[in-house]
Amino acid sequence: MGEKVYGLHAVRALLTHHAARVTGVTVAEGRGDPRVAQILELAQKAGKAVKRAPPAVFKQLFGDAVHQGVCVDVQPLPPWREEELIAGITARLEAREGHAPFVLVLDGVQDPHNLGACLRTADACGALAVVIPKDRAMQMTATVRKVAAGAAETTPIAVVTNLARTLRLLKDAGLWIVGADADAPKLAHESDLSGPIALVMGAEGSGLRQLTRETCDLTVRLPQAGSVESLNVSVATGMLLYEALRQRQTAQSAKKGR
């Protein structure tokens, strides 16, 4: 079953990198600016017919979302099963090439904008996959895909029924489970995030669930100098992912310099 993805960035990414999965392109009547012209050019190169539709159709489909007058019908990537997730980690570990594998685990993120932003940063930092629970968490929607700006089409999403069990499987596969916690004893930059890890982020407001926290091998926090109690989960995720990426790049440069 196909899904509709809207927004200039997400549509451009799909037509550029995954045109084979695009089954239809729709552009609002009256749109002819340079950014839309680029979409039309990409659609033509990919051999995709473009349908024009009144703005009211976009309103009916997407409500008040900022659709920017473009959308595509796309065959979505199927979510990874636990077995595929573990197989991907094992293959990366056995290859011993590039950065050590790491995955991002989101323990009950509810807001579609937060989920989309986390996906986008995970893709930018080279995460092998993003893990989300099947229940009591935001799932993939058109809004998530738009905010992710194409990352939802390049970074596998593993949807799991029992997060604690999945974390134990990740441990058995060779990953170190690192949870983000505002009360953690160590700062992120004081901890070794350069190896194979699963970075676990909690839900908005409530943070990590107790069972999830107990499954972690260690917890880390970000330094703060202001008066706010906590950061937005997508902001905190971005900062921790980039700290992990910084450490990985530093470790890789040190290896090459030997």
BELNORVEN-V554727 format. One record per helix or strand. SS is the DSSP state (hx for helix, st for strand). FROM is the first residue (numbers start at 1). TO is the last residue. Records with the same first field share a line. If there is no record, write none. Layout:
# BELNORVEN-V554727
SS: FROM-TO  FROM-TO
This chain:
# BELNORVEN-V554727
st: 3-6  22-28  50-53  70-74  80-80  102-107  129-133  156-160  176-180  186-187  197-203  207-207  218-221
hx: 8-17  19-21  34-45  55-62  82-95  112-124  142-148  151-153  163-173  188-190  210-215  233-256
